[in-house]
Amino acid sequence: MYVGQFKANQLVDRLEAAAKARQATVARFRARPSADDPIVLARQSARRAVIQARGVRVNEREMARLAVKAQHEAEALAARECEVAEAARQAAEKAERQAALAAEQKTARDARFAARKARARR
């Protein structure tokens, strides 16, 4: 058996296969439509439309997200204002109760003082 000839045939086969592959690639490249072909232009315009629609959807989602965020912030601000108003109301009620208690205590003290004065005069 002669090994060199077998290897030579194998090499020739590989070279022929590579040449055929290159020719097929060139044929595919040449078969492509040109840039000004109506099919290519239609495909490009369809891609542009998809990209623009995607951009619009992204903008709509962003606007919706910002609207929800603004609504949450407004609700939080309203809740804080309610808490502040409730705290002010409670502070006013507490001050009013303390003033009423102080007035009651003063009245009771004045009554005791008047009773003591009345006992001392007798």
C-alpha positions in Angstrom: 0.0 0.0 0.0 1.3 3.4 -1.0 0.4 6.1 1.6 1.6 9.1 -0.2 -0.8 8.8 -3.1 -3.7 8.3 -0.7 -2.8 11.5 1.1 -2.4 13.4 -2.2 -5.9 12.4 -3.3 -7.2 13.4 0.1 -5.5 16.8 -0.2 -6.9 17.3 -3.7 -10.4 16.5 -2.5 -10.1 19.0 0.3 -8.8 21.7 -2.0 -11.7 21.1 -4.4 -14.2 21.2 -1.6 -12.8 24.5 -0.4 -12.9 25.9 -3.9 -16.5 24.8 -4.3 -17.4 26.4 -0.9 -15.8 29.7 -2.0 -17.6 29.6 -5.3 -20.9 29.0 -3.5 -20.2 31.9 -1.1 -19.4 34.2 -4.0 -22.5 33.0 -5.9 -24.7 33.7 -2.8 -23.1 37.2 -2.5 -23.7 38.0 -6.2 -27.3 36.7 -6.0 -28.1 39.2 -3.2 -30.4 42.0 -4.3 -28.8 45.5 -4.6 -29.3 48.3 -2.1 -31.8 50.1 -4.4 -33.9 47.0 -5.0 -37.6 47.6 -4.0 -37.6 44.4 -1.9 -34.6 45.6 0.1 -36.1 49.1 0.5 -39.4 47.7 1.7 -37.6 45.5 4.2 -35.6 48.5 5.5 -38.7 50.6 5.8 -40.4 47.8 7.7 -37.4 47.6 10.0 -37.5 51.3 10.6 -41.3 51.1 11.4 -40.6 48.4 13.9 -37.8 50.3 15.5 -40.0 53.5 15.7 -42.9 51.5 17.2 -40.5 50.0 19.7 -39.3 53.5 20.6 -42.9 54.7 21.0 -43.7 51.7 23.3 -40.6 52.4 25.4 -41.6 56.1 25.7 -45.2 55.1 26.7 -43.9 52.7 29.3 -41.5 55.3 30.7 -44.3 57.9 30.8 -46.6 55.5 32.6 -43.9 54.6 35.1 -43.3 58.3 35.8 -47.1 58.9 36.1 -47.4 56.1 38.7 -44.3 57.4 40.5 -45.8 61.0 40.6 -49.1 59.6 41.8 -47.4 57.6 44.6 -45.4 60.7 45.6 -48.6 62.8 45.6 -50.4 60.2 47.8 -47.4 60.1 50.1 -47.4 63.9 50.3 -51.1 63.9 51.0 -50.7 61.3 53.7 -47.9 63.3 55.3 -50.0 66.5 55.2 -52.8 64.5 56.9 -50.5 63.3 59.6 -49.2 66.8 60.2 -52.8 68.2 60.3 -53.8 65.4 62.7 -50.7 66.1 64.9 -51.5 69.8 64.9 -55.2 69.0 65.8 -54.1 66.7 68.6 -51.6 69.3 69.9 -54.4 71.9 69.9 -56.7 69.6 71.7 -54.0 68.8 74.3 -53.3 72.5 74.8 -57.0 73.1 75.2 -57.4 70.3 77.7 -54.4 71.6 79.7 -55.8 75.1 79.7 -59.2 73.8 80.9 -57.5 71.7 83.6 -55.4 74.7 84.6 -58.6 76.8 84.8 -60.3 74.1 86.9 -57.4 73.9 89.2 -57.3 77.6 89.6 -61.0 77.7 90.3 -60.6 74.9 92.9 -57.6 76.7 94.4 -59.5 80.0 94.5 -62.5 78.3 96.2 -60.2 76.7 98.8 -58.5 80.1 99.4 -61.9 81.8 99.8 -63.1 79.1 102.2 -60.0 79.5 104.3 -60.5 83.2 104.3 -64.1 82.8 105.3 -63.1 80.5 108.2 -60.5 82.9 109.3 -63.0 85.8 109.5 -65.4 84.0 111.7 
